[in-house]
Amino acid sequence: MFAKGIAALRDRLTSMKSERNKGKAEGKAEDICQYLEARLGAESQALQDSVHTIADLDTLSQIMKRILIGSPLDEVIALIRDNLITQ
């Protein structure tokens, strides 16, 4: 009985971590989209839609790092497109 309680707790903690990471990913995707909107305006909509399909937090973090260090816009766009191809 005790083992079942521990297993249930472990499952709940895993679920909470997954939800937290999902929220972080959504926030990073939104930040990336705001950057694209600021740089490209309405022309960025298709690219923004693509960003919202990226669910991997590490990938989104890598894109944000490129933005924050001031990488050229074409490098950021290439990184987004490269990650869409590998998904």
Secondary structure, 3 states (H helix, E strand, C coil): CHHHHHHHHHHHHHHHHHHHHHHHHHHHHHHHHHHHHHHHHHHHHHHHHHHCCCCCHHHHHHHHHHHHCCCCHHHHHHHHHHHHHHC
